[in-house]
């Protein structure tokens, strides 16, 4: 049983997890973010949480059905980690880029917390220079103009205030603030976002990242961890850290990688090597490492989950230090990353998730209840 494996594996590591804050600190004095970090830290080298974007909101053939989940439909349980997207919140829109109402997203995130899961938020904002342009419009420089002293800095502040407003309302009916992982400005090493490598210098990216997190802290948002997640365009630690805002800003050392995970044996080996770079840096700095985005759209390879994702996570002692791996969303039959029950990859998906060290929500809760 997974629970027996988890109890044995974690019993000798729990005390080490407390290194994130003083070991003398009383449990009542720890923030919810501290507790989340310690729980994730205790997973290092022992287990990996499985995550899915928008899992509770919609799936193949359904939207906003209470208790529904494509992971649960196929594998019998919810993911342990749930991804959400905040793009559009900065304009005051009632729904995000994928038409998920923000009030529903808040309800989902509270449910996740109350049921023991982990929430992570990404943000694909519209441009503060031209609010008609989404994150994917790359026809003009933006970042330089939204930094302090820039022509559109005040517009960007208004955008951040909308983001902060959402997070301040991310609490239970008892006013308990929900802890979460925030993953801003991801894939900055690619050229497909207005904050990407073609339009932004590393110095500007670092300044933007730091300003964003500092502004959230100054606004009273303290119940979160920060994830750094470039895409695959690095071959060593120095290249990986090109846009890194600093150890004082980051808790989760991540990487997004779709391309290598669908590109044959050489790509697969490249993906493993990049996961090693991520986990080595996380260990060196006392942080946790994550495969922050991956997947295979429509899953044409029926064995992808065991032969690619599972094999990468199990490749060696370093890749086994990944604490969570998240695949992207299930929009419809033209765009999905988790197999529905009748899909040819469904059995392989279940085999991947049935491994003792890959945790779904009930597995994660069993660990939390017995650590």
N, C-alpha and C positions, 0 to 999 in steps of 0.2 A: 504493500500500500504506500501511496505517496507520503502520507502523514508520518509513517515510521521512518522513512528515508529522510524527511525534512527534519524531524526532531533530532535524529542522530547527527545529521550534518551540521545543524546550527548550534547545537548545545555548546560546542567548544569555541564558537565565534562571537557569541552575543556580546561578551564583555569588550571585545575589540571594537565593536560597532560604536561604542560610546565615545570614540576619539574625536568625533565631530564637534563635541562640546565638552566641557569639563566633566570628568567622571564623578566629581563630587556634587554636581547639580542634581537637585531633587527632581523626580519625575514631574511634579506639578509645576516646576519652573521652566520646563522645556517647552518650546513653541511646537505647534503642530508640524511645522516644517522640519524642526530638529528630529522629531519622532519619525517622520517619514524618511528622512535621510538615514537615520540609524537602522530602520527596518530594511531599507534597500542595501545599506552597507553590509548587513549580516548575510545577504544573499550572495555576495561576491565569491565566485568559484564554486558555488553549491547549487544554485538554481537560477532560472530565468523566467520572469513574468512574461506572459504572452499578451500583447495589446492589439487593439483594433480601433481604427478611426470611425467615429460616429456610430458606434455599435448599437446603441439603444434608440437612435433616432429613426433609422430606416434601414431597409435591406432589399433583398430580391423579392419584389412583389408586395411590399408592405411599407407603411410609414406611420409612425407614432402610434404603435400598438403597445399598450402597457405590458411590460415584461418581455417583449420580443427582442430577439438578438439572433443574427445569422450565425454567430459562433455557437450560441446555445442550441440553435436548431440543428446544427450539424454535429456538434461535439458533446452536447448535453450539459454544458455549463457556460457561464459568461466568461469573457476575458478577465484577466486580473487588472489590466491597465486599459484606460479608455481615453482616446484622443478626441479633442474638440478644436474647432477652428473659429477664430474671432474676427476674421476679415469682414469689414462692413460696419463693425461696432463704432469705428472712428467717425463715420458719417452720420451716426444716429439712426441707422437703418434698423428696422425691427427684426430682420433676418440676416443670417450670414451669407457668405458667398455661395453656399450650397443649399440655401433656402431654409436652413434650420432656424426657427425663431429663438431669439436669445433668451426669452423667458423659459422656453422648454429646455434649452441647453443648461440653464441654471438648475432647473429641476432635476435633470439627468445627473449633473455633477454632484448635487446633494445626495441623490440616491446612491451613486457610486460610493461616496464617502461613508454614508450610513451603512452600507453593505460591505465595507471593508476594502473596496477597490482603490486604485490610484488614478487620479485625473491628470492629464497633461494637455496644455493649450498651446497651439501655434497661432500665428497672426500674420495674415497676408493683407496688409493695409492698402487702401487706395493712396495715391500720391497726394501729399500736402501741397505740392506745387500746382497740380491740376487734378482736382478731386473727381474728375470724370474718368481718370485713368487708373486701371487696376494694377495690382502688383506685377502683372506680366507685360505691361506696356513699357518698353525700354527705349523710347525715342528721345529722352532728355535726361539730363543730370538732375537728381533730386536730393540725394543725401547731403551734399555740400550746402544746399539752401535751407535745410531744416535743422542743422546744427545750431547751437547758440551763436548769435551774431549773423545768422543767415537770413535771407530775405523772407523765408516762409517758416521761420522758427515758431512764431506765435500760432500759426495754423497747426503745426505739429503738436504744440502744447495742448491745443484744444482736442486733437486726436487722442493724445495720451490721457487726457482727462476723461474721455469716454471709456477708455480701456480701464482706467482706475475705478470709475464708477461701477462697471460690471463686477470687478473683483471685490469691491466693498460690499456688494450685495450677494456675494457667493458665501452664504451662510445658512445654517439650519434654522428651523423655527425657534430653536432655543438660543439663537444668536451665536452659535458655535461657528467660527470661521473654518471653511473647508480648505485643507492644505492642497497644493497643486504644484505641478512642474510647469514652468513657463519657458517656451522655446522660441524666442524671437529671432528675427533676422537670419533664419536658417538658409542653408544652401547658398551662402554669400559668395562661394567660389565658382558658382555657375553664372551664366550670362542671361538667365531667363527672368530675373526680377530687377526692379529698378534700384535695388540696393546691391546688385551683383557686381562681379569683378570688372565688367566692362565699363561701368559708370561710377565706380567708387574706389578710392584708394584704401589700402589696409588701415591707414591712420584714421581716415574718415569713418570706416566701418567700426573700428574699435571705439571711437568717440561716440558714435551713435548707440552702440550696444551699451556702453557704460552709462551714458546719459539716460537711456530708457530705464535701466534697472535702478539707478540712483533716484530718478524721479518717482518711480513706484514706491521705493522705500520712504522717501521724504513725504509721500502722500499717505503714508500709514499702512501700506500693504507689506506685511512681513511674513505672511503665512505661505511662502512659496519657495521652491528651489528653482534654480536657473540652469537650463540646458544650452550647451553650445553644440551646434550640429552643422558643420560644413557638408557639402556633398563629397563625392569620391575623388576630387581633383587634388590629391596629395600623395606623395610617395615616401615621406619620412616625417618625423616629428616636427621639424622646423617648418616644413610646408603646411602641415596641419595647423600649426599655431599662428599662421600668417595673420589671421583676423581675430585672434583670441583676445578677449577683453581683459583677461587677468584672472589669476586664481582667486582673488578676493570677490570676483563677480559670479563665478561659476561653481555649480555643484555636480552637474551631470556632464560627463565628457562623451559626446555623441557623434554619430555619423549617419547621414542619409545615403543610401546606396541602392538604387534600382538597377542601374545599367550593368554593373559587374555581375549582379546576381542573375542576369539573363543572357550572359555573353559567352557561354561555352567554358571550357576548362580553364583557359587563361584568365578570363574574367572572374571566375570562381576563386582562383588562387589569389588574384588581386584583392578581392573582397576580404578574404581571410587575413591577408597581410595588413590591410587597413584597419580591421578590427583589432589586430594585435597592437598597432600603433596607438589606437584609442585606449585599450585596456592598460597598456604599459604606462601611458601618461597618467591615467586615472590612479593607478596604484602608486606611482611616484609622488603624486600630490595629495593622496588621501581622499580622493573623490570616487565616484562610481561611474562606470561606463555603460553605454546603452546603444543599441541599434535603433536609432530614433525614428527612422522610416525605411521600409523596404517592402518588397512584394513583387508579384508577377501578375500583371493585369490579365484577367480572365483565365489565368492558370492553365494555359495550353499544355504544359508539362504536368501530367497527372501525378508525378512523383516529386514535384518541386519542393514540397514542404520537408520531406525527409532527406532528399538527395542534395538540396541546396541550402535551405534555411537551417534545418537541423544539422546537416553536416558541417556548415560553417560555424555554428555555435558550439559544436562538439569537436572542432578540428584539433585543438590543443589546449594546454593549460591556460593560455592567455585568452582565447576566444570564449572559454567557459566562464570567464569573469564578467561577461555581459549580464547586467541585472535585468534588463528588459529589452524586448524586441517588438516593434509595432509595425503591423501591415496597414495599408491604406484602406479606404472606405469601399463599401458595397453600394454603388449608386443604382445600377440596374444591370441587365444582362449584357450591356455593352461596356461596362466598366465596374469590375469588382475584383477583390483580392482575397476574400474568404469563400471557399466553395459552399454552395448550397447543398442540401442533402443528396440530391440526385446527380450532382456533378461528378465527372470521372475522378476528380482529385479528392473526393470526400473521404474515402477510406485512408488515403495517405495522410490527409490532414489530421484525422483522428489518431493515426499511428504516431505522428509527430507530437501531438498534445498528450498522448498517453505515456510518454517518457516521464520517469519519476522527477526529473529535474526541470521540466517545463510546466509552469504553474498557471492554472486557471483560477477563477475567483475563489472557489471553495478550497482549493489547495492552499492558496495564499492565506485565507482565513484560518485554516487549520494550523498553519505555521504561526500566525500572529497569536493564536489562542494557546499555543503550547511552547512558545520560545522561552 
